[in-house]
Amino acid sequence: MTPLNLFQREVQTILSNQAGVFDGNRDSIHDARIATRRLRELLPLTYQWQRRQHADELGTMVKRMGRSLGRVRDTDVRIDLLRYLEARTPDAAPSLVLARQREERERLTTMRKLVKRFERLGVDRELSRLSCGGPWHTTSAWAARSGAWRELLRRRIEKRSHAAADAVTHATGVYFPNRAHATRIALKKLRYTAEIAVDTAMVTNAELLRTLKKSQDVLGDLHDRQALMDELRQAPASEPRIDANHIQLVEQLVNAEINELHARFLQRRMQIHQACDTIGASVRRSGLTAPALALAGVVAIVTGLEARRLIRRRRGDPDGDTVAVRVAVALPDVAVK
């Protein structure tokens, strides 16, 4: 597959979920949000199929879409977590119910803003145009397979694999909320670029993606609890009906879960480092371009035939000095002056 194929696949994902997004369906919002993240990763790799300025304009639109979807999705996560805490701490449930109802009102507000933004951006019209293939430039099969996008993707993965490994190291074994969150973001960026590498056969071990995703999920659960707890601490000041003692009771449970999640992350550090190293090494090995691979193949064939010719001459074979070779090699078009 090429970045263009992958791009159109994600466009279709958003289009198929758009009705659900406008209805406020949680799964549709989540799937559409993930698709916008993948589109943003793919856009720089589609320059050979469209003008760079157009790709950058699309990037701005997709970024705005993602932010609107993300605000609703974050509210959904907080609502789910509050329901979970209500069941785990019945004594604090009255205050947690009030906090949840406030989040539900916030969700309605953010949903209205999301629908208006999608309508203002003309998301349905623009994505439908992209999915039909009209705006895309045609390119040769050779260029699609061996275009500059491969080198750009390789460089981005190498950079992000190093950044992710450094973030894991910087997080240390002591829990720092900001460092843990930065590590989550670094792993997420690497995962999305690595997904493209797997889909385009630059990386063949898809199991590495599972390592990144599981680690990202652990840090995501940790961050969700930390963010909610930071918000709940401020709640009694803005909502007098929320009991500060209830919040302290909830905080004990949340802090225990944060410690457990952080311990799970620490247990995965070695796996994460190995995954980062393996992904980086995989794209470095795939850095040899298709023309270079074709030329290497010709050299190997000719070298083998030359060795065979010398053996025949030593044996006195009269045909040993003549070897006819016909090698079909697909090379890119080159202007000859």
C-alpha positions, 0 to 999 in steps of 0.5 A: 500500500501507499500513503495515498491508499492509507489516506483515502482509507482514513477519509472513508473511516471519518465519512462512515462515522460522520452520522454517528458523530453528529448523533453524539455516538461515543464509538463514532467520535472515538473512531473519527478522532483516531482517523484524524490523527492518522490523517495528520501523520499521512498528509506530509507523505502525500506531497507527490500526489497533491500540491504541498499547499493543499496538503497543509491546508488539509492538515489545518482542517484535520487538526481542528476536527481532531481538537473538537473530537478530542474535547468530546472524547476527553469529557466521555472519559471523565464521565466514565471514570466518575461512574466507576469511582461512584461504584468504588467509593459509595460514601463519596457518591453524592459528590461524584454524581454532582461532578458527573452531572457537570461533565455531562452538561459540558459534553452537551456544550462541546458537542454543539461546538463540534457540530457547528465546527464540522459544518463551518469547515465543510468537512463532509464536502471536502472529505467526499471530494478527497475520497472520489480521487478527483484532486489527486495527481496521477503518478507512476507505479514506480514512484508510488513504490519508491517515492520520496515519501519512504525516505521521509517516513524512515527519517521520521520513525528514526527520530521518533524511536529515539525520542520515545526511548529518551522519554522513557528514560527521562521518566525515571522510576519516580512518578512525575505526572508531566514526564509520564504524560510526555512519554505517552505522547512520544509513544503515541507519535511513534506508534502512528508512524510505525503503523504506516511503516507496517502497512507499507511493508517497511516494518514487518513485525506488527507485534511491535505495535502492540507493545507500543499500544499497551504501554500507551494505554497504561500511561493513558489510564494513568493520565486520565486519573491524574487529570480528573483528580486535579480537576476534582480538587478544585471542584468544592470551590466552584460547586459548594454542594461537592464535599471536600471530604468526599474528594479526599476519600476519592483521592486515596483510591485514585492515588493507589490506582495511579501508583499501580499503573505507574508500576505496570509502566515501569515493568514494561520499560525494557520492552518499550526500549527493545521495540523502539530499537527494533523499529528504528533498525527495521527502517534503517535496513529498508533505507536502501532504495528500489533502484539501488536494490535492482542494481545490487541484483544485477551485480550479483547476477553478473558476478555469479556468471563471471565466476561460472565462466572462469570455472568453465575456462579452467575445465577447458570448456570451449564455451567458457568465454561466451556467456549471454545474459539478459536481465530485465530490470525496472529502473526509473525514467532518467533523462539522457542528455 
